[in-house]
């Protein structure tokens, strides 16, 4: 049982050493860098244009929904390509095909739901 906990102690020590290296680097950076803050340097900079008005603006939730849908289908591709390469291996026949159809079915139901809710219309 002692060997079991000693491996955890080793991991904790390595994390502590890594944290000390990162903290030491950040501290050295803060101590050695030149700091000359001016009014111009402290202004918000965006696209080379001076900021006008408040920093708050409304954005449509629809853009986030499109991003979310993209991530869902990107994850779908991440699962499909390895599945396609392993499907031809011995012993991965019908069960694997059934599991993938269940997975694709869930994605299709989600896409149909998004379509029915009008999420996929751009305007």
Helices and strands as residue ranges (DSSP letters): H 2-32, E 45-46, E 49-50, H 61-86, H 94-116
